[in-house]
Amino acid sequence: MHWTIAPRMRVDIVCFAGLNLSGERRIADVHAMGGRQGADIAPEDLKSLVVLGEIGTRVILKTSVAEDWENHPWRAVFITKKHHYRTKEGETGVRIPDLEWLDGPDARRTDPDMQESFPHADTFAEGVASGEWTFGRSGSLKGKIKAIVIDKV
């Protein structure tokens, strides 16, 4: 997995090998002083996830590390004032119980009766302009993420 992390980011990414935040769990702790701790995450071990961080945290999940990554399936997720949940400890975050479907930022399970794709964007800039909390290029994401970008809006 290739990681690109902006300076002074404090984020926890909890990856699950199964759908609905189930299966083997791996945690990547991104520290404000730089660096990442935790087990490396193999692409096949990422089918759902939780992102915990400050309001304004942005995570981009890419299936390609090439310069034309926007031509391949990808998904961006933002923790916003309007779209987040709070943990028992008071941390803000978003849950993605299935990388390929849209669910609310506080969903623990994807709803098979209400499945819809996340908003489509041909480019990252187009998605940002849409104002959505999550968007991307649909396609096969589960088990195929090769790069994670973490930064702040």
C-alpha positions in Angstrom: 0.0 0.0 0.0 1.4 3.4 -1.0 0.7 6.2 1.6 0.8 10.0 1.0 0.3 11.9 4.2 0.2 15.7 4.5 2.2 17.3 7.4 0.6 17.6 10.8 -2.2 15.1 10.2 -3.6 13.1 13.1 -5.8 10.4 11.7 -6.8 6.8 12.6 -7.9 4.6 9.7 -9.4 1.3 10.7 -9.6 -1.1 7.8 -11.7 -4.3 7.7 -11.2 -7.3 5.5 -15.0 -7.9 5.4 -18.0 -5.8 4.5 -20.0 -4.0 7.2 -16.9 -3.3 9.3 -16.3 -7.0 9.9 -13.6 -9.5 9.5 -9.9 -9.0 10.3 -9.2 -5.4 11.5 -6.1 -3.4 10.9 -5.4 0.0 12.3 -3.2 2.6 10.7 -2.3 5.4 13.2 -1.1 8.6 11.4 0.7 10.9 13.9 0.9 14.6 13.8 4.7 14.6 14.0 4.8 12.5 10.8 4.8 8.9 10.1 2.4 6.0 10.4 2.2 3.1 12.8 0.4 -0.1 12.6 0.3 -3.1 10.4 0.7 -2.6 6.7 -2.6 -3.0 4.9 -2.8 -5.4 2.0 -5.3 -4.4 -0.8 -7.3 -7.6 -0.3 -7.8 -6.6 3.4 -9.6 -3.4 2.6 -13.3 -3.8 1.9 -14.8 -1.4 4.6 -13.3 1.2 6.8 -13.6 3.9 9.5 -11.8 7.2 9.3 -11.3 9.1 12.6 -9.9 12.6 12.4 -10.6 16.3 12.7 -13.4 18.1 10.8 -11.8 18.8 7.4 -9.8 15.6 7.1 -9.9 14.1 3.6 -8.9 10.6 2.5 -8.6 9.5 -1.1 -8.6 5.7 -1.8 -7.0 4.9 -5.2 -6.9 1.7 -7.2 -3.9 3.0 -9.2 -0.7 4.8 -8.3 -0.1 6.0 -11.8 -0.5 9.7 -12.8 -3.8 8.9 -14.5 -5.3 7.5 -11.3 -8.5 9.5 -11.9 -9.2 7.2 -14.9 -9.4 4.2 -12.6 -11.9 3.5 -9.8 -11.3 5.7 -6.7 -13.2 7.3 -3.8 -12.7 10.4 -1.8 -14.2 10.8 1.8 -14.3 14.0 3.8 -15.1 14.4 7.5 -17.3 17.5 7.5 -19.3 19.5 10.0 -22.5 18.2 8.4 -21.4 14.6 7.6 -19.7 12.8 10.5 -20.4 10.8 13.7 -18.9 11.0 17.1 -17.4 8.1 19.0 -18.0 7.4 22.7 -14.6 9.1 23.3 -15.8 12.2 21.4 -13.7 11.7 18.2 -15.2 12.7 14.8 -15.2 10.3 11.9 -17.0 8.6 9.1 -17.8 4.9 8.5 -17.7 3.3 5.1 -19.3 -0.2 5.5 -18.8 -1.0 1.8 -16.3 0.8 -0.4 -18.5 0.5 -3.4 -21.9 1.8 -2.1 -23.2 5.0 -0.5 -24.3 4.8 3.1 -24.6 7.6 5.7 -21.4 8.6 7.5 -22.6 7.0 10.7 -23.7 3.7 9.1 -22.5 0.5 10.7 -23.9 -1.7 8.0 -24.7 -1.2 4.3 -28.4 -1.5 3.6 -28.9 -4.0 0.7 -32.5 -2.7 0.1 -31.4 0.9 -0.4 -28.1 0.5 -2.2 -27.0 3.3 -4.4 -23.6 4.3 -5.7 -21.7 7.2 -4.2 -21.8 10.4 -6.4 -19.7 10.1 -9.6 -16.9 12.5 -10.4 -14.8 12.3 -13.5 -12.0 14.2 -11.7 -11.1 15.0 -8.2 -11.6 18.7 -8.8 -15.1 18.0 -10.1 -16.0 16.1 -7.0 -14.7 18.8 -4.7 -16.8 21.4 -6.6 -19.9 19.2 -6.0 -19.7 19.8 -2.3 -20.5 16.1 -1.5 -18.9 14.4 1.5 -17.9 11.4 -0.6 -17.6 10.9 -4.3 -15.4 9.2 -6.9 -15.2 7.0 -9.9 -17.3 3.8 -9.5 -15.9 0.5 -10.2 -14.3 -2.4 -8.3 -12.7 -1.0 -5.2 -13.0 -3.8 -2.7 -9.7 -5.5 -2.3 -8.1 -3.3 -4.9 -7.0 -0.1 -3.2 -3.3 0.5 -3.8 -2.8 4.0 -2.5 -4.2 6.2 0.3 -3.9 9.9 0.4 -4.6 11.8 3.7 -4.7 15.6 3.9 -6.8 18.4 5.2 -9.2 20.7 3.4 
